[in-house]
Structure formats: structure tokens, C-alpha cells
Amino acid sequence: MTDVIAGVEIPDSPVARAATELVREAADDLLFHHSRRVYLLGSLKGRYRGLEADPDLLYVGAMFHDLGLTEKYRTTNRRFEIDGAETARTFLLDHGYSEADARQVWYAIALHTTPGVPEHLAPEIGLVTLGVEADVLGLDLDQITPEQIAEVTAAHPRPDFKNRILNAFYQGMKDRPDTTFGTMNDDVIAHFDPSFRRADFAGIILGSAWPE
């Protein structure tokens, strides 16, 4: 039986079921419920804006977007977004998707912490970011009705979410703080680690090997 939450169908295709199983095995309840809300809220904001995405591709993008924070899929030498993007690309190729489709989801995950860019790309890319912005930052919640929000959060609760997601970000990135340069993620490292010193873009330019 198809699961419908706030009028949004959760995909029940083989690839969607496999994606759910993979995330359930790798992530805790915090990241699982967050990822499902990203799919639901992104879909609802897409409806408000007249955007339509392939539901399976959007679902994989939403469900895999934070896999790079998990112990199973994170690395120590690259951005966590890339870890999740690479995992999703391989997953989709293994399930018979084209390189083009897999690359769209790669971009959706790789760019979900790069504001101002995904919204200008394909809906499968932009709606992941719109869902993340809604759930983590509370942006544009007026595009979703209070009844829809209540139904989404009843199905996928968010107890103490603000503090717990910040801690999850930190735990997933604390071993690779240099990878946060140029992103909002360095705010998370600085929030938890008073000894952290951000790289300074202007200083890098002025201190480069060029004489002028």
C-alpha cells in the first residue's frame, strides 16, 4: 500500500525501497526522519512553485543527502556532501539508471549546502535544497500549510531537532574541518570547537605565491 503523507506519495518503486533500506541501515532515526521530511517538504514547496520532479530521483537525493555524515559512508578528506553524492550516483547506476540521471542526483546532494545555485537547476536538484532549507532553516514555511506541516511532523517527528542536527553535522565533520572552507559548514565547526580557525579567503589571495 502506497504511503501518502500530507498529500505526497512516498515512492514505492524497487529503487525507492532499496534507498530506504540502505539509509535505515546506515543512519540513525534523526537522519532518517530528517531525510524523509526533506523529500516531503521539498515536494510540497515544489507544488507551490509549480515544479515537478521525478519522484524516485528526488527521493534518492533527499534520502542520501546526509549519508556523508554517517560512519559507514563518510571519509576524512572531502566534503560530506560529496560522500553522499558519490554514494547516490553509484547506487543509481547499480539500479540501472543512466549516467545523466545519476549525475542529476549527484548535483542535488553535492550542492544542497550551496545556496543560490540549486534553485536555478533541474527540479530534482533544486527541490532537495528547498526541502533542506525548510527543515533545517525554516525557510519559506509559508509555502506549506500548517495542516501539511502537522502531518509531516506527525509521521516524521523532530524532537530537539535544532540541537541534534547541529551535533550530527559536527560529529560528521569534526575529523575533516578543512573541508568546510568556503561553505556554511565552517559555522558548525566554529560553534562546537573554540580552537577552530577558519581559513581566510582574502588572506589566501594576499599570501599566495604570486608577487602581485
C-alpha positions as CSV (number, residue, x, y, z in Angstrom):
1,M,0.0,0.0,0.0
2,T,1.3,3.4,-1.0
3,D,2.2,5.7,1.9
4,V,0.8,9.2,1.5
5,I,1.8,12.0,3.8
6,A,0.3,15.5,3.5
7,G,-0.9,14.5,0.0
8,V,2.6,13.5,-1.1
9,E,3.2,9.8,-2.1
10,I,6.3,8.2,-0.8
11,P,7.7,6.3,-3.8
12,D,7.2,2.5,-3.6
13,S,9.3,1.5,-6.5
14,P,12.1,-1.1,-6.1
15,V,14.8,1.7,-6.2
16,A,12.9,3.7,-3.6
17,R,12.5,0.7,-1.3
18,A,16.2,-0.1,-1.7
19,A,17.1,3.5,-0.9
20,T,15.0,3.4,2.3
21,E,16.6,0.2,3.4
22,L,20.1,1.5,2.8
23,V,19.5,4.7,4.7
24,R,17.8,2.8,7.5
25,E,20.9,0.6,7.9
26,A,23.4,3.4,7.8
27,A,21.7,6.3,9.6
28,D,20.0,6.8,12.9
29,D,16.4,7.9,13.4
30,L,17.4,11.6,13.4
31,L,18.9,11.5,9.9
32,F,16.2,9.1,8.6
33,H,13.3,11.3,9.7
34,H,15.1,14.4,8.6
35,S,15.7,13.0,5.1
36,R,12.1,11.9,4.7
37,R,11.0,15.4,5.8
38,V,13.3,16.8,3.2
39,Y,11.6,14.8,0.5
40,L,8.1,15.7,1.7
41,L,8.8,19.4,2.3
42,G,10.7,19.7,-0.9
43,S,7.8,18.1,-2.8
44,L,5.3,20.5,-1.1
45,K,7.4,23.5,-1.9
46,G,7.7,22.3,-5.5
47,R,3.9,22.1,-5.8
48,Y,3.6,25.6,-4.5
49,R,6.2,26.8,-7.1
50,G,4.8,24.7,-10.0
51,L,7.9,22.5,-10.1
52,E,7.7,18.7,-10.9
53,A,10.5,16.3,-10.3
54,D,10.9,12.6,-11.0
55,P,9.7,11.2,-7.6
56,D,12.3,8.4,-7.4
57,L,15.2,10.6,-8.3
58,L,14.1,13.3,-5.8
59,Y,13.6,10.6,-3.2
60,V,17.1,9.2,-3.6
61,G,18.5,12.7,-3.5
62,A,16.6,13.6,-0.3
63,M,17.3,10.3,1.4
64,F,21.0,10.2,0.6
65,H,21.8,13.9,1.1
66,D,23.3,13.4,4.6
67,L,24.8,9.9,4.2
68,G,28.2,11.5,4.1
69,L,27.7,12.3,7.8
70,T,27.3,8.6,8.7
71,E,30.1,6.4,9.9
72,K,29.6,3.9,7.1
73,Y,29.8,6.4,4.2
74,R,31.9,9.4,5.4
75,T,35.5,10.0,4.5
76,T,38.1,12.2,6.2
77,N,39.4,14.1,3.1
78,R,36.5,15.5,1.3
79,R,33.2,17.4,1.9
80,F,30.5,15.3,3.4
81,E,28.2,16.4,0.5
82,I,30.5,14.7,-2.0
83,D,30.5,11.5,0.1
84,G,26.7,11.3,-0.2
85,A,26.7,12.3,-3.8
86,E,29.1,9.6,-4.8
87,T,27.2,7.0,-2.9
88,A,23.9,8.0,-4.6
89,R,25.5,8.0,-8.1
90,T,26.9,4.5,-7.6
91,F,23.6,3.4,-6.2
92,L,21.6,4.6,-9.1
93,L,24.0,3.2,-11.7
94,D,23.8,-0.1,-10.0
95,H,20.0,0.1,-10.2
96,G,20.0,0.6,-14.0
97,Y,19.7,4.4,-14.1
98,S,21.6,6.4,-16.8
99,E,24.7,8.4,-16.1
100,A,22.7,11.6,-16.8
101,D,20.0,10.7,-14.2
102,A,22.7,9.6,-11.6
103,R,24.6,12.9,-12.2
104,Q,21.5,15.0,-11.6
105,V,21.1,13.4,-8.2
106,W,24.9,13.8,-7.6
107,Y,24.4,17.6,-8.1
108,A,21.3,17.6,-5.9
109,I,23.3,16.3,-3.0
110,A,26.7,18.0,-3.7
111,L,25.1,21.4,-3.9
112,H,22.5,21.2,-1.2
113,T,24.6,23.4,1.1
114,T,25.4,25.9,-1.7
115,P,22.5,28.5,-1.5
116,G,21.6,30.4,-4.6
117,V,22.6,27.8,-7.1
118,P,20.3,24.7,-7.0
119,E,17.1,26.6,-7.5
120,H,18.3,27.5,-11.0
121,L,18.9,23.9,-12.0
122,A,16.6,20.9,-12.6
123,P,13.7,20.3,-10.1
124,E,15.4,17.1,-9.0
125,I,18.3,19.3,-7.8
126,G,16.5,22.3,-6.6
127,L,13.8,20.6,-4.6
128,V,16.4,18.8,-2.4
129,T,17.8,22.1,-1.3
130,L,14.3,23.6,-0.8
131,G,13.5,20.7,1.4
132,V,16.7,21.0,3.4
133,E,16.2,24.8,3.8
134,A,12.6,24.2,5.0
135,D,13.5,21.5,7.6
136,V,16.9,22.9,8.9
137,L,16.5,26.6,8.5
138,G,12.7,27.1,8.4
139,L,12.8,29.0,5.2
140,D,9.6,29.6,3.2
141,L,7.4,27.6,5.5
142,D,4.6,29.9,4.5
143,Q,4.6,27.9,1.2
144,I,3.3,24.9,3.2
145,T,0.1,24.9,5.1
146,P,0.0,24.4,8.9
147,E,-2.0,21.2,8.3
148,Q,0.6,19.8,5.9
149,I,3.4,20.6,8.4
150,A,1.5,18.9,11.2
151,E,1.0,15.8,9.1
152,V,4.7,15.7,8.0
153,T,6.0,16.1,11.6
154,A,3.5,13.6,13.0
155,A,4.8,11.0,10.5
156,H,8.4,12.0,11.0
157,P,8.9,13.8,14.4
158,R,11.6,16.3,15.1
159,P,12.2,16.3,18.9
160,D,15.0,18.7,19.9
161,F,15.9,18.7,16.2
162,K,17.9,22.0,16.2
163,N,20.4,20.8,18.7
164,R,20.5,17.3,17.5
165,I,21.1,18.1,13.8
166,L,23.8,20.6,14.7
167,N,25.6,17.9,16.7
168,A,25.2,15.4,13.9
169,F,26.8,17.9,11.5
170,Y,29.7,18.4,13.9
171,Q,30.2,14.7,14.5
172,G,30.3,14.0,10.8
173,M,32.7,16.8,10.0
174,K,35.0,17.3,13.1
175,D,37.6,15.0,11.7
176,R,37.8,17.0,8.4
177,P,37.4,20.6,9.4
178,D,39.5,21.9,6.4
179,T,36.9,20.5,4.0
180,T,34.4,23.1,5.3
181,F,36.4,26.0,3.8
182,G,34.1,28.2,1.7
183,T,30.9,26.7,3.0
184,M,28.4,27.3,5.7
185,N,29.7,24.1,7.4
186,D,32.6,26.0,9.0
187,D,30.0,27.8,11.1
188,V,29.2,24.4,12.7
189,I,32.8,23.6,13.4
190,A,33.3,27.0,15.0
191,H,30.1,26.6,17.1
192,F,31.5,23.5,18.8
193,D,35.2,24.0,18.7
194,P,36.6,27.3,20.1
195,S,40.1,26.4,18.9
196,F,39.0,26.2,15.2
197,R,40.4,28.9,13.0
198,R,38.7,29.4,9.7
199,A,40.8,29.8,6.5
200,D,40.6,33.4,5.3
201,F,39.9,33.8,1.6
202,A,41.3,37.3,1.4
203,G,44.4,36.2,3.3
204,I,44.9,33.2,1.0
205,I,44.8,35.6,-2.0
206,L,47.2,38.1,-0.4
207,G,49.6,35.4,0.8
208,S,49.7,33.4,-2.4
209,A,52.9,32.6,-4.3
210,W,52.1,35.4,-6.9
211,P,54.3,38.5,-6.3
212,E,51.3,40.8,-7.0
